[in-house]
Amino acid sequence: MKNMTYDNGLTMPPIGFGTADLKGPADELVYCAIEAGHRLIDTAAAYGSEAAVGDALQKALDRGLVRREELFVQTKLAPVKHGYREALDGFEEALNKLHLDYLDAFYLHWPVLRGQEETYREGNLAAWQAMTELRQKGRIRYLGVCNFLERHLLYLTESGLPWPAVNQLEIHPAFQQRGLVRFCRERGVAIQAWSPMGRGVLRTAEFEEMAARYGKTIGQLALRWSIQNGFVPLSRSSDPAHIAGNLNVFDFEIGPEDMQRLNSLNTNTEHQDIWSYKRQQMY
Ligand SMILES: NC(=O)c1ccc[n+]([C@@H]2O[C@H](COP(=O)([O-])OP(=O)(O)OC[C@H]3O[C@@H](n4cnc5c(N)ncnc54)[C@H](OP(=O)(O)O)[C@@H]3O)[C@@H](O)[C@H]2O)c1
């Protein structure tokens, strides 16, 4: 599995393992993911999974299963209150839980926090300043944001602060966010895709048949669609067979007609219960 390399110098594994809402002992599932070959591990203060990820990483490193520099570990600032001090403290807390001395990437989780609709800009700018300084000190390799729309990216960077290396967005065949993706790419921002399975959109006889033609499952078809679109998908699974199978997506290529059919599923249907791009667009 070769890393993806981008114009902005970012290099990261082409697929990631997500740890939000794992069913079962999270440390064992993360260890299972590393054992299966996953090298990008995505966690967040909001998922409550950082400590479990930390335990799994420590075990994997202690046992010599993997070397630290082979891993890409990323987490996100708690989306409670963004600010300079909050970012510095959140970073140290995350490192402690993860048992690490540097992060591969650190993210702002959401642009507009609930209840902070009027002040979110100052909070984000202060947090981004702190994260930039941590990066300059070598404690974070890359800075990222999640769910940032064009307007949020513009105000974050207009005073000279750096552009994020990555924007992590909900992306799957039913919600492709093509305009935002183009905007990011034109500015050298790489895209990670969360909820890459599309929460069931491919669960039909047509796509079962399409996947079977490639000798794959619809889950693998969804991940491959993401990769062929240049995204780094973050899949989450609590099933060891799925965890391993989700890496088995580099030995086939979806043909142009099938890609076209999958691309045509874009209905702009987002699926977040607490998160909503439509709401974020208002600020
Ligand atoms: N930045 C953000 O705001 C944000 C928001 C949401 C998520 N994320 C990140 O993205 C990760 C993934 O997102 P997600 O959990 O919503 O989406 P997902 O990976 O698209 O969906 C997870 C679901 O897909 C199933 N699944 C996984 N692999 C499968 C396979 N090969 N075949 C059939 N079913 C499969 C899982 O069930 P099984 O357990 O049975 O396999 C689980 O129910 C999260 O864990 C998190 O790290 C980020």
The ligand as an ORCA input file, in Angstrom:
! r2SCAN-3c Opt
* xyz 0 1
  N     -14.819     14.633     10.611
  C     -16.068     14.309     10.816
  O     -16.934     15.169     11.062
  C     -16.455     12.868     10.732
  C     -17.815     12.508     10.813
  C     -18.140     11.153     10.741
  C     -17.135     10.208     10.605
  N     -15.813     10.584     10.566
  C     -14.709      9.576     10.473
  O     -14.952      8.726      9.377
  C     -15.036      7.365      9.830
  C     -15.982      6.566      8.965
  O     -17.258      7.169      8.943
  P     -18.578      6.336      9.252
  O     -18.301      5.488     10.411
  O     -19.707      7.251      9.306
  O     -18.765      5.579      7.886
  P     -18.523      4.221      7.109
  O     -17.186      3.627      7.293
  O     -18.928      4.642      5.738
  O     -19.653      3.290      7.694
  C     -19.492      2.451      8.801
  C     -20.517      1.347      8.645
  O     -20.183      0.585      7.486
  C     -20.101     -0.778      7.829
  N     -19.012     -1.372      7.039
  C     -17.695     -1.089      7.092
  N     -17.000     -1.827      6.220
  C     -17.917     -2.609      5.590
  C     -17.843     -3.586      4.574
  N     -16.677     -3.925      4.028
  N     -18.978     -4.177      4.158
  C     -20.166     -3.849      4.706
  N     -20.311     -2.939      5.669
  C     -19.194     -2.312      6.102
  C     -19.821     -0.846      9.302
  O     -20.402     -2.012      9.841
  P     -19.486     -3.192     10.464
  O     -18.966     -2.651     11.751
  O     -20.446     -4.314     10.628
  O     -18.402     -3.493      9.486
  C     -20.522      0.408      9.811
  O     -21.875      0.112     10.102
  C     -15.472      7.503     11.298
  O     -15.208      6.369     12.066
  C     -14.642      8.711     11.713
  O     -13.315      8.304     11.985
  C     -15.470     11.904     10.600
*
